[in-house]
Amino acid sequence: MNDRVDHVLLQAMTLAPEERSLIALSLLDSIQGSGDTDDAVVASWVAEAHTRHQALVAGHAQGLTGEEFRAWFKSL
């Protein structure tokens, strides 16, 4: 990744899990139909994002804090 992408990603990770889920869905929706990706793959990822969002909202899953994500991201 480049510095700009890293910055945006790290900023997004400071948001609440529900807010991050909405951003992820919006980004996936923004590339759907662009011709850059297979529509079936995009639809699958959107469905997965919805599933994960619902799990977060229902309390069946727990997201990472921004700090936990930064530590993980820097370890890559």
N, CA, C and O atoms as a GROMACS GRO file, in nm:
protein
  304
    1MET      N    1   0.083  -0.117   0.000
    1MET     CA    2   0.000   0.000   0.000
    1MET      C    3   0.088   0.125   0.000
    1MET      O    4   0.208   0.119   0.028
    2ASN      N    5   0.026   0.237  -0.032
    2ASN     CA    6   0.102   0.361  -0.028
    2ASN      C    7   0.061   0.442   0.095
    2ASN      O    8  -0.032   0.406   0.166
    3ASP      N    9   0.132   0.553   0.119
    3ASP     CA   10   0.106   0.634   0.239
    3ASP      C   11  -0.036   0.685   0.246
    3ASP      O   12  -0.096   0.689   0.354
    4ARG      N   13  -0.091   0.724   0.132
    4ARG     CA   14  -0.228   0.777   0.130
    4ARG      C   15  -0.329   0.669   0.173
    4ARG      O   16  -0.418   0.695   0.254
    5VAL      N   17  -0.314   0.550   0.118
    5VAL     CA   18  -0.404   0.440   0.153
    5VAL      C   19  -0.385   0.402   0.299
    5VAL      O   20  -0.483   0.381   0.371
    6ASP      N   21  -0.261   0.395   0.344
    6ASP     CA   22  -0.234   0.362   0.484
    6ASP      C   23  -0.302   0.463   0.577
    6ASP      O   24  -0.363   0.425   0.677
    7HIS      N   25  -0.291   0.591   0.543
    7HIS     CA   26  -0.350   0.697   0.625
    7HIS      C   27  -0.502   0.681   0.632
    7HIS      O   28  -0.561   0.687   0.741
    8VAL      N   29  -0.565   0.662   0.518
    8VAL     CA   30  -0.711   0.648   0.515
    8VAL      C   31  -0.754   0.525   0.595
    8VAL      O   32  -0.849   0.531   0.672
    9LEU      N   33  -0.683   0.415   0.576
    9LEU     CA   34  -0.718   0.292   0.647
    9LEU      C   35  -0.702   0.308   0.798
    9LEU      O   36  -0.789   0.265   0.874
   10LEU      N   37  -0.594   0.367   0.841
   10LEU     CA   38  -0.573   0.386   0.984
   10LEU      C   39  -0.677   0.481   1.044
   10LEU      O   40  -0.721   0.461   1.156
   11GLN      N   41  -0.716   0.584   0.969
   11GLN     CA   42  -0.820   0.674   1.016
   11GLN      C   43  -0.954   0.600   1.027
   11GLN      O   44  -1.027   0.618   1.125
   12ALA      N   45  -0.985   0.519   0.928
   12ALA     CA   46  -1.110   0.444   0.931
   12ALA      C   47  -1.115   0.349   1.049
   12ALA      O   48  -1.222   0.325   1.106
   13MET      N   49  -1.001   0.295   1.087
   13MET     CA   50  -0.998   0.199   1.197
   13MET      C   51  -1.025   0.263   1.333
   13MET      O   52  -1.045   0.192   1.431
   14THR      N   53  -1.025   0.396   1.339
   14THR     CA   54  -1.058   0.462   1.466
   14THR      C   55  -1.209   0.471   1.486
   14THR      O   56  -1.255   0.508   1.594
   15LEU      N   57  -1.286   0.438   1.384
   15LEU     CA   58  -1.432   0.443   1.392
   15LEU      C   59  -1.487   0.321   1.464
   15LEU      O   60  -1.418   0.220   1.479
   16ALA      N   61  -1.609   0.332   1.508
   16ALA     CA   62  -1.678   0.219   1.572
   16ALA      C   63  -1.697   0.107   1.470
   16ALA      O   64  -1.702   0.134   1.350
   17PRO      N   65  -1.706  -0.017   1.515
   17PRO     CA   66  -1.722  -0.130   1.421
   17PRO      C   67  -1.839  -0.112   1.324
   17PRO      O   68  -1.828  -0.146   1.206
   18GLU      N   69  -1.949  -0.060   1.372
   18GLU     CA   70  -2.065  -0.041   1.284
   18GLU      C   71  -2.035   0.060   1.175
   18GLU      O   72  -2.077   0.044   1.060
   19GLU      N   73  -1.962   0.166   1.211
   19GLU     CA   74  -1.925   0.268   1.113
   19GLU      C   75  -1.826   0.213   1.010
   19GLU      O   76  -1.837   0.242   0.891
   20ARG      N   77  -1.732   0.132   1.057
   20ARG     CA   78  -1.636   0.070   0.964
   20ARG      C   79  -1.708  -0.024   0.869
   20ARG      O   80  -1.674  -0.031   0.751
   21SER      N   81  -1.806  -0.096   0.919
   21SER     CA   82  -1.883  -0.187   0.835
   21SER      C   83  -1.954  -0.110   0.724
   21SER      O   84  -1.955  -0.153   0.609
   22LEU      N   85  -2.013   0.003   0.759
   22LEU     CA   86  -2.081   0.085   0.658
   22LEU      C   87  -1.983   0.138   0.554
   22LEU      O   88  -2.016   0.145   0.436
   23ILE      N   89  -1.864   0.177   0.597
   23ILE     CA   90  -1.763   0.224   0.503
   23ILE      C   91  -1.723   0.110   0.410
   23ILE      O   92  -1.710   0.129   0.289
   24ALA      N   93  -1.702  -0.008   0.467
   24ALA     CA   94  -1.664  -0.123   0.384
   24ALA      C   95  -1.771  -0.153   0.280
   24ALA      O   96  -1.740  -0.178   0.163
   25LEU      N   97  -1.896  -0.149   0.322
   25LEU     CA   98  -2.006  -0.173   0.227
   25LEU      C   99  -2.009  -0.066   0.119
   25LEU      O  100  -2.030  -0.097   0.002
   26SER      N  101  -1.990   0.058   0.158
   26SER     CA  102  -1.990   0.167   0.060
   26SER      C  103  -1.878   0.152  -0.040
   26SER      O  104  -1.897   0.175  -0.160
   27LEU      N  105  -1.759   0.115   0.008
   27LEU     CA  106  -1.646   0.095  -0.084
   27LEU      C  107  -1.672  -0.020  -0.180
   27LEU      O  108  -1.643  -0.010  -0.299
   28LEU      N  109  -1.726  -0.129  -0.129
   28LEU     CA  110  -1.759  -0.242  -0.215
   28LEU      C  111  -1.864  -0.203  -0.318
   28LEU      O  112  -1.854  -0.238  -0.435
   29ASP      N  113  -1.966  -0.131  -0.273
   29ASP     CA  114  -2.070  -0.086  -0.365
   29ASP      C  115  -2.013   0.006  -0.472
   29ASP      O  116  -2.059   0.005  -0.586
   30SER      N  117  -1.913   0.087  -0.437
   30SER     CA  118  -1.857   0.183  -0.531
   30SER      C  119  -1.781   0.117  -0.646
   30SER      O  120  -1.768   0.176  -0.753
   31ILE      N  121  -1.733  -0.005  -0.624
   31ILE     CA  122  -1.660  -0.072  -0.733
   31ILE      C  123  -1.748  -0.169  -0.811
   31ILE      O  124  -1.709  -0.217  -0.917
   32GLN      N  125  -1.865  -0.196  -0.759
   32GLN     CA  126  -1.955  -0.286  -0.828
   32GLN      C  127  -1.995  -0.226  -0.962
   32GLN      O  128  -2.036  -0.110  -0.969
   33GLY      N  129  -1.982  -0.304  -1.066
   33GLY     CA  130  -2.021  -0.259  -1.198
   33GLY      C  131  -1.918  -0.171  -1.267
   33GLY      O  132  -1.944  -0.122  -1.377
   34SER      N  133  -1.803  -0.150  -1.205
   34SER     CA  134  -1.702  -0.064  -1.266
   34SER      C  135  -1.628  -0.133  -1.380
   34SER      O  136  -1.555  -0.069  -1.455
   35GLY      N  137  -1.646  -0.263  -1.391
   35GLY     CA  138  -1.575  -0.338  -1.493
   35GLY      C  139  -1.440  -0.387  -1.445
   35GLY      O  140  -1.375  -0.467  -1.513
   36ASP      N  141  -1.396  -0.340  -1.328
   36ASP     CA  142  -1.265  -0.380  -1.277
   36ASP      C  143  -1.270  -0.514  -1.206
   36ASP      O  144  -1.167  -0.581  -1.191
   37THR      N  145  -1.389  -0.554  -1.161
   37THR     CA  146  -1.401  -0.679  -1.087
   37THR      C  147  -1.520  -0.757  -1.138
   37THR      O  148  -1.610  -0.703  -1.202
   38ASP      N  149  -1.519  -0.883  -1.108
   38ASP     CA  150  -1.629  -0.970  -1.144
   38ASP      C  151  -1.748  -0.941  -1.054
   38ASP      O  152  -1.734  -0.941  -0.932
   39ASP      N  153  -1.865  -0.915  -1.112
   39ASP     CA  154  -1.984  -0.880  -1.034
   39ASP      C  155  -2.019  -0.985  -0.929
   39ASP      O  156  -2.065  -0.951  -0.820
   40ALA      N  157  -1.999  -1.111  -0.960
   40ALA     CA  158  -2.031  -1.217  -0.864
   40ALA      C  159  -1.940  -1.210  -0.742
   40ALA      O  160  -1.983  -1.235  -0.630
   41VAL      N  161  -1.814  -1.175  -0.765
   41VAL     CA  162  -1.720  -1.163  -0.653
   41VAL      C  163  -1.758  -1.045  -0.565
   41VAL      O  164  -1.759  -1.055  -0.443
   42VAL      N  165  -1.791  -0.933  -0.627
   42VAL     CA  166  -1.832  -0.814  -0.551
   42VAL      C  167  -1.958  -0.844  -0.472
   42VAL      O  168  -1.966  -0.809  -0.354
   43ALA      N  169  -2.055  -0.907  -0.534
   43ALA     CA  170  -2.180  -0.940  -0.465
   43ALA      C  171  -2.153  -1.031  -0.345
   43ALA      O  172  -2.215  -1.017  -0.240
   44SER      N  173  -2.060  -1.123  -0.362
   44SER     CA  174  -2.026  -1.214  -0.253
   44SER      C  175  -1.963  -1.138  -0.137
   44SER      O  176  -1.996  -1.164  -0.021
   45TRP      N  177  -1.873  -1.046  -0.166
   45TRP     CA  178  -1.810  -0.966  -0.061
   45TRP      C  179  -1.910  -0.875   0.008
   45TRP      O  180  -1.905  -0.857   0.129
   46VAL      N  181  -2.002  -0.817  -0.068
   46VAL     CA  182  -2.105  -0.731  -0.009
   46VAL      C  183  -2.191  -0.815   0.087
   46VAL      O  184  -2.222  -0.770   0.197
   47ALA      N  185  -2.229  -0.934   0.044
   47ALA     CA  186  -2.309  -1.022   0.130
   47ALA      C  187  -2.231  -1.058   0.256
   47ALA      O  188  -2.287  -1.060   0.365
   48GLU      N  189  -2.102  -1.085   0.242
   48GLU     CA  190  -2.019  -1.117   0.358
   48GLU      C  191  -2.009  -0.997   0.453
   48GLU      O  192  -2.016  -1.013   0.575
   49ALA      N  193  -1.993  -0.879   0.398
   49ALA     CA  194  -1.986  -0.757   0.480
   49ALA      C  195  -2.116  -0.736   0.557
   49ALA      O  196  -2.114  -0.700   0.674
   50HIS      N  197  -2.229  -0.759   0.490
   50HIS     CA  198  -2.359  -0.747   0.557
   50HIS      C  199  -2.368  -0.848   0.672
   50HIS      O  200  -2.413  -0.814   0.781
   51THR      N  201  -2.327  -0.971   0.646
   51THR     CA  202  -2.331  -1.076   0.749
   51THR      C  203  -2.246  -1.037   0.868
   51THR      O  204  -2.288  -1.051   0.983
   52ARG      N  205  -2.124  -0.988   0.841
   52ARG     CA  206  -2.035  -0.949   0.950
   52ARG      C  207  -2.089  -0.829   1.027
   52ARG      O  208  -2.077  -0.821   1.149
   53HIS      N  209  -2.148  -0.735   0.955
   53HIS     CA  210  -2.207  -0.618   1.020
   53HIS      C  211  -2.319  -0.662   1.115
   53HIS      O  212  -2.326  -0.615   1.228
   54GLN      N  213  -2.405  -0.751   1.068
   54GLN     CA  214  -2.514  -0.800   1.152
   54GLN      C  215  -2.461  -0.873   1.275
   54GLN      O  216  -2.517  -0.860   1.384
   55ALA      N  217  -2.354  -0.950   1.259
   55ALA     CA  218  -2.294  -1.020   1.372
   55ALA      C  219  -2.239  -0.921   1.475
   55ALA      O  220  -2.252  -0.942   1.595
   56LEU      N  221  -2.178  -0.812   1.428
   56LEU     CA  222  -2.129  -0.708   1.518
   56LEU      C  223  -2.244  -0.642   1.593
   56LEU      O  224  -2.239  -0.627   1.715
   57VAL      N  225  -2.346  -0.604   1.520
   57VAL     CA  226  -2.460  -0.535   1.580
   57VAL      C  227  -2.530  -0.624   1.683
   57VAL      O  228  -2.572  -0.577   1.789
   58ALA      N  229  -2.541  -0.753   1.652
   58ALA     CA  230  -2.609  -0.847   1.741
   58ALA      C  231  -2.522  -0.889   1.859
   58ALA      O  232  -2.570  -0.955   1.952
   59GLY      N  233  -2.394  -0.852   1.856
   59GLY     CA  234  -2.304  -0.889   1.965
   59GLY      C  235  -2.246  -1.028   1.953
   59GLY      O  236  -2.189  -1.080   2.049
   60HIS      N  237  -2.261  -1.090   1.836
   60HIS     CA  238  -2.207  -1.225   1.814
   60HIS      C  239  -2.061  -1.223   1.771
   60HIS      O  240  -1.995  -1.327   1.767
   61ALA      N  241  -2.011  -1.105   1.738
   61ALA     CA  242  -1.872  -1.090   1.697
   61ALA      C  243  -1.818  -0.963   1.761
   61ALA      O  244  -1.894  -0.874   1.798
   62GLN      N  245  -1.687  -0.957   1.773
   62GLN     CA  246  -1.625  -0.839   1.832
   62GLN      C  247  -1.518  -0.789   1.736
   62GLN      O  248  -1.435  -0.867   1.688
   63GLY      N  249  -1.519  -0.661   1.709
   63GLY     CA  250  -1.419  -0.602   1.622
   63GLY      C  251  -1.293  -0.568   1.698
   63GLY      O  252  -1.287  -0.578   1.820
   64LEU      N  253  -1.192  -0.529   1.623
   64LEU     CA  254  -1.068  -0.483   1.683
   64LEU      C  255  -1.078  -0.335   1.715
   64LEU      O  256  -1.148  -0.260   1.646
   65THR      N  257  -1.009  -0.292   1.818
   65THR     CA  258  -0.996  -0.150   1.842
   65THR      C  259  -0.900  -0.094   1.738
   65THR      O  260  -0.828  -0.168   1.672
   66GLY      N  261  -0.901   0.036   1.724
   66GLY     CA  262  -0.806   0.100   1.631
   66GLY      C  263  -0.663   0.064   1.666
   66GLY      O  264  -0.582   0.038   1.577
   67GLU      N  265  -0.631   0.064   1.795
   67GLU     CA  266  -0.495   0.033   1.839
   67GLU      C  267  -0.458  -0.112   1.808
   67GLU      O  268  -0.346  -0.141   1.765
   68GLU      N  269  -0.552  -0.204   1.831
   68GLU     CA  270  -0.526  -0.345   1.799
   68GLU      C  271  -0.501  -0.363   1.649
   68GLU      O  272  -0.412  -0.437   1.608
   69PHE      N  273  -0.582  -0.293   1.568
   69PHE     CA  274  -0.563  -0.303   1.425
   69PHE      C  275  -0.428  -0.246   1.383
   69PHE      O  276  -0.358  -0.306   1.302
   70ARG      N  277  -0.391  -0.130   1.437
   70ARG     CA  278  -0.261  -0.070   1.403
   70ARG      C  279  -0.147  -0.166   1.434
   70ARG      O  280  -0.056  -0.181   1.353
   71ALA      N  281  -0.153  -0.229   1.550
   71ALA     CA  282  -0.048  -0.326   1.587
   71ALA      C  283  -0.044  -0.441   1.488
   71ALA      O  284   0.063  -0.483   1.444
   72TRP      N  285  -0.160  -0.492   1.454
   72TRP     CA  286  -0.167  -0.602   1.357
   72TRP      C  287  -0.116  -0.556   1.221
   72TRP      O  288  -0.037  -0.625   1.157
   73PHE      N  289  -0.161  -0.438   1.176
   73PHE     CA  290  -0.126  -0.386   1.046
   73PHE      C  291   0.025  -0.362   1.034
   73PHE      O  292   0.085  -0.394   0.932
   74LYS      N  293   0.084  -0.308   1.138
   74LYS     CA  294   0.228  -0.282   1.138
   74LYS      C  295   0.308  -0.410   1.141
   74LYS      O  296   0.425  -0.411   1.101
   75SER      N  297   0.248  -0.519   1.188
   75SER     CA  298   0.320  -0.646   1.196
   75SER      C  299   0.326  -0.718   1.060
   75SER      O  300   0.399  -0.816   1.045
   76LEU      N  301   0.251  -0.669   0.963
   76LEU     CA  302   0.250  -0.733   0.830
   76LEU      C  303   0.379  -0.711   0.756
   76LEU      O  304   0.394  -0.759   0.643
   0.00000   0.00000   0.00000
